[in-house]
Amino acid sequence: MRRTIIDPSVFLNLIFFSLLALLVSGCGATAVQVIPTDPPTVTPTFTPTASRTPGFDVTATITPTTILASPTGGPSPTSIFGATSTPLPNVPTATRVINPNAPRIEFFTSDVLAAAPGGTITLFWSTRNTTGATIYRLDRNGQRNQLWNVPPDGSLPVTTRLADRGEVDFVLSAGEGAQTVEEPLSIPLACPDQWFFVPPPDACPNSPPEQTLLIEENFERGRMIYITATNQVYALFNDGSSPAWLVFENRYDPAIHPELEPNFVPPPGFYQPIARLGFVWRGRDVVRNRLGLAIQPESGYDGSFQTATSPGGDENLYVNSADGSVLQLLPGGESWQIITLP
């Protein structure tokens, strides 16, 4: 027969649990049952950390601007194009009432588009609600210097003058007082004459070029020119004062006037003007003082001159110079200039 050996520690545990069972059974109903509970849940506590102090490299936060609310509760919009204008109320446009019985001009014309000076132009016209009309001819200044009383409808031949240049102007007038109506008519005139030099000016010359004897002399501050055909002496100044030129009728008479002043001896290199030019130079202080002394003797030559009338009625003079250039003298002594070189 095999013997079983029991471990002492196991034996002691058996005794301990047996005693414990007896103890529990002995307590009976007086014992309080202990129900174990779950351990409490740990609630984490948030501990704020210190905020970082901005340094010099920190961008400042822009504080938004409070937008004022409009009466409707929203922000008031501002137009980028400025204040909005309020349109004006529609105002009815007054309609002019046309008087069907008022005088009127149906047409006013001529039989040609252009005419030659000295030629004949036939005018045609037609009016309504009138018993007669008047045709006026205008001068260079726009003034009415000639008239014809004509019927309400008809034609009228008008002869232009040989001296007419540029255009001829007419006005047809019908009615009376506040009921008067007018119609202008301008007819261009062909230029019948040529200039004696090129390039020519835009204006039409008053007549063909005229050849004549010219006498010219240069001075310290200008020149003098005598035109035989007109018997006039011109003093042209270069001193910048006004007038720029003067013209004088020639009064020199070799039978009674000396050719020069014998007691006046000019400095070396200068000359005393003689005869016609000298007579004006000696007798007119303004000419002598402004021109000074002559810097060369006078010279005579065959040349040409022409005139042309400006729109205002003033006359421009074009004349040959001794060196072959062409001089233009503007109206009223305003100025003079060299317009073509030799």
C-alpha positions in Angstrom: 0.0 0.0 0.0 1.3 3.5 -1.1 1.4 6.4 1.4 0.4 9.9 0.6 2.4 12.8 1.9 0.5 16.1 2.4 2.3 19.5 2.1 2.1 21.3 5.5 1.3 24.7 3.8 -1.7 23.1 2.0 -2.9 21.6 5.3 -2.7 25.0 7.1 -4.8 26.6 4.3 -7.5 23.9 4.7 -7.8 24.6 8.4 -8.0 28.4 7.8 -10.9 28.1 5.3 -12.8 25.6 7.5 -12.7 28.0 10.5 -13.8 30.9 8.2 -16.8 28.9 7.0 -17.8 28.1 10.6 -17.5 31.7 11.6 -19.7 32.9 8.7 -22.4 30.3 9.4 -22.5 31.3 13.0 -23.2 35.0 12.3 -26.5 34.1 10.5 -29.0 36.9 9.7 -27.2 39.5 11.8 -24.5 39.9 9.3 -24.6 43.0 6.9 -23.9 42.2 3.3 -21.3 44.5 1.9 -21.7 45.4 -1.8 -18.6 46.6 -3.4 -18.9 49.8 -5.5 -16.9 51.1 -8.5 -14.0 53.3 -7.6 -14.7 57.0 -8.2 -13.8 58.5 -11.5 -11.1 61.1 -11.4 -12.2 64.4 -13.0 -9.3 66.2 -14.6 -8.9 69.8 -13.5 -7.8 72.3 -16.2 -5.1 74.6 -15.1 -4.6 77.5 -17.4 -1.1 78.2 -18.5 0.3 81.7 -18.7 -0.2 83.5 -22.0 2.9 84.4 -24.1 3.8 88.0 -23.8 4.1 89.5 -27.3 7.6 90.4 -28.4 8.7 93.0 -30.9 8.3 90.6 -33.8 4.5 90.1 -33.1 2.1 91.6 -35.6 -0.5 93.8 -33.9 -4.1 92.7 -34.1 -6.3 95.3 -36.0 -9.4 96.1 -33.9 -12.4 96.1 -36.2 -14.3 99.3 -36.5 -17.9 99.2 -35.5 -20.3 99.8 -38.4 -23.1 102.0 -37.6 -26.5 100.4 -38.4 -28.8 102.1 -40.8 -32.4 102.8 -39.9 -33.2 99.5 -41.7 -30.9 97.6 -39.4 -27.9 97.0 -41.7 -24.8 99.0 -42.5 -25.3 102.1 -44.7 -23.5 101.5 -48.1 -21.3 104.2 -49.5 -21.1 104.5 -53.3 -17.6 104.4 -54.7 -18.7 106.9 -57.3 -19.6 109.6 -54.8 -23.0 110.9 -53.7 -25.9 109.6 -55.7 -27.8 112.4 -57.5 -31.5 112.5 -57.4 -33.0 112.6 -60.9 -35.1 115.6 -61.6 -38.7 115.0 -62.4 -39.6 114.9 -66.0 -40.5 118.4 -67.2 -42.4 118.5 -70.4 -40.6 120.4 -73.2 -42.5 123.3 -74.6 -43.4 122.8 -78.2 -43.1 125.8 -80.4 -46.3 126.5 -82.3 -45.5 127.2 -86.0 -47.6 130.0 -87.5 -48.7 128.6 -90.9 -49.3 132.2 -92.0 -45.8 133.5 -91.1 -43.5 134.6 -94.0 -41.0 132.0 -95.1 -38.3 131.6 -97.7 -38.5 128.5 -99.9 -35.1 129.0 -101.6 -32.5 131.6 -102.5 -29.8 130.5 -105.0 -27.9 131.5 -108.2 -27.3 130.1 -111.6 -23.5 129.5 -111.0 -21.4 128.0 -108.3 -18.6 130.5 -108.9 -18.2 133.7 -111.0 -15.5 135.9 -112.4 -15.0 139.5 -111.4 -17.0 141.6 -113.9 -19.3 138.8 -114.8 -23.1 138.5 -114.3 -24.8 136.4 -111.7 -28.5 135.6 -111.9 -30.2 135.2 -108.5 -33.4 133.1 -108.0 -35.7 133.1 -105.0 -39.1 132.0 -103.8 -41.0 133.2 -100.7 -44.5 132.4 -99.1 -47.0 134.6 -97.2 -45.4 137.8 -98.4 -46.3 140.5 -100.9 -42.7 141.4 -101.6 -39.0 140.9 -100.6 -35.7 142.7 -100.6 -32.3 141.6 -101.8 -29.2 143.2 -100.3 -25.6 143.1 -101.5 -22.9 143.2 -98.8 -19.5 144.9 -98.9 -16.3 143.4 -97.6 -17.2 144.4 -94.1 -20.6 142.7 -94.2 -22.5 146.0 -94.5 -25.5 146.3 -96.7 -24.6 148.8 -99.3 -27.0 148.0 -102.2 -30.6 146.8 -102.4 -33.3 145.6 -104.8 -37.0 145.6 -104.0 -38.3 142.4 -105.7 -41.6 140.4 -105.9 -42.2 137.3 -103.7 -40.8 135.0 -106.5 -38.5 135.7 -109.4 -35.0 136.2 -110.7 -32.5 139.1 -110.8 -29.3 139.5 -112.9 -26.5 141.2 -111.0 -23.2 142.3 -112.5 -20.1 142.0 -110.4 -17.3 144.6 -110.3 -13.9 144.0 -111.8 -12.4 144.9 -108.5 -14.4 142.3 -106.6 -12.3 139.6 -105.0 -12.9 136.5 -102.9 -16.7 136.3 -103.0 -19.9 138.3 -103.4 -22.4 138.2 -100.7 -26.2 138.7 -100.8 -29.1 138.6 -98.3 -32.8 137.9 -99.1 -35.2 139.5 -96.6 -39.0 138.9 -96.5 -41.6 140.0 -94.0 -41.7 142.9 -91.5 -40.8 143.5 -87.9 -40.8 140.3 -85.7 -42.1 138.3 -88.7 -39.0 139.1 -90.8 -37.0 136.1 -92.2 -33.7 136.3 -94.0 -31.5 134.0 -96.0 -27.8 134.7 -96.9 -26.1 133.6 -100.2 -22.3 133.7 -100.9 -20.9 133.1 -104.4 -17.1 132.5 -104.7 -15.2 134.6 -107.3 -12.5 133.1 -109.5 -9.1 134.9 -109.3 -8.4 136.4 -112.8 -4.8 137.5 -112.1 -1.5 135.9 -111.4 1.1 136.9 -108.9 4.5 138.1 -110.1 6.3 135.8 -107.7 6.2 132.2 -106.4 5.1 130.8 -104.1 2.1 133.1 -104.3 -0.1 134.0 -101.2 -3.5 132.5 -100.7 -5.2 135.9 -101.5 -6.2 136.9 -105.0 -4.4 140.1 -106.2 -6.4 143.2 -106.9 -4.9 143.6 -110.4 -2.2 142.2 -112.6 1.4 142.9 -111.5 2.6 146.4 -112.5 6.2 147.0 -113.5 7.8 150.2 -112.5 11.1 151.9 -111.5 12.0 151.3 -107.9 14.6 153.1 -105.7 15.8 151.4 -102.5 18.4 152.3 -99.9 19.4 150.4 -96.7 19.9 152.1 -93.4 21.2 151.2 -90.0 17.8 150.3 -88.7 15.7 149.6 -91.8 15.3 150.7 -95.4 13.5 153.1 -97.7 11.8 152.3 -101.0 10.3 154.7 -103.7 7.7 153.4 -106.1 7.6 155.5 -109.2 4.1 154.2 -110.4 2.4 155.5 -107.2 4.9 158.3 -106.5 5.2 157.2 -102.8 8.1 156.8 -100.5 8.0 153.9 -97.9 10.1 153.9 -94.7 10.5 150.4 -93.2 11.8 150.2 -89.7 13.7 147.4 -87.9 13.8 148.9 -84.4 10.8 147.0 -83.1 8.7 150.1 -82.5 5.3 150.8 -83.9 4.3 151.5 -86.6 6.6 149.1 -88.4 6.4 151.2 -91.6 5.2 154.6 -92.8 4.3 155.9 -96.3 4.7 159.5 -97.6 3.6 161.2 -100.8 6.7 162.3 -102.8 7.0 166.1 -102.6 10.5 166.3 -103.9 11.0 168.8 -106.8 14.5 168.9 -108.2 13.8 172.4 -109.6 13.5 173.9 -106.1 14.8 171.4 -103.6 18.5 170.6 -103.2 19.5 167.0 -103.7 21.2 166.8 -100.3 22.3 168.8 -97.3 25.8 170.1 -98.2 26.7 171.0 -94.6 26.1 167.5 -93.3 29.1 165.1 -93.7 28.3 161.5 -92.5 31.0 159.5 -90.7 33.2 157.1 -92.8 31.2 154.1 -94.0 27.8 155.9 -93.9 25.9 157.9 -96.5 23.4 160.7 -96.6 20.3 159.8 -98.6 19.6 162.1 -101.6 16.8 163.3 -103.9 13.4 161.7 -103.1 14.5 159.5 -100.3 16.7 162.2 -98.8 13.9 164.8 -99.0 11.7 162.6 -96.7 14.7 161.6 -94.5 15.7 165.2 -93.9 12.2 166.5 -93.5 10.8 163.9 -91.1 12.4 163.6 -87.7 10.7 160.3 -86.9 12.1 158.8 -90.1 15.6 160.1 -89.5 15.8 159.1 -85.9 14.4 155.6 -86.3 16.3 154.7 -89.5 19.7 156.2 -88.6 22.2 156.8 -91.4 22.3 155.0 -94.8 24.9 152.2 -94.9 25.1 152.2 -98.7 24.1 154.4 -101.7 20.6 154.1 -103.1 20.0 151.8 -106.1 17.4 152.1 -108.9 16.0 149.0 -110.6 13.0 147.8 -112.6 10.7 145.8 -110.4 7.0 144.8 -109.9 4.4 145.4 -107.2 0.9 144.2 -106.5 -1.8 144.6 -103.9 -4.3 142.3 -102.3 -7.3 143.3 -100.1 -7.8 141.4 -96.8 -11.2 140.2 -95.7 -11.5 143.3 -93.5 -11.0 145.6 -96.5 -7.4 146.6 -95.8 -4.7 146.4 -98.5 -1.5 144.4 -98.4 1.4 145.6 -100.6 3.9 143.2 -102.3 7.0 144.8 -103.9 10.3 143.6 -105.3 13.5 144.5 -103.3 16.8 145.4 -104.9 18.3 142.0 -103.9 15.5 140.1 -105.8 13.5 139.2 -102.7 9.8 140.1 -102.2 8.6 142.3 -99.4 5.1 142.3 -97.9 3.8 145.4 -96.1 0.8 144.5 -93.9 -2.1 146.9 -93.6 -1.9 150.0 -91.4 1.8 149.9 -90.7 1.3 146.8 -88.6 4.4 145.0 -89.8 6.5 144.1 -92.9 8.4 141.0 -93.8 10.4 139.3 -96.5 8.2 136.5 -97.9 10.5 135.2 -100.7 14.3 135.0 -100.7 16.4 136.3 -103.7 
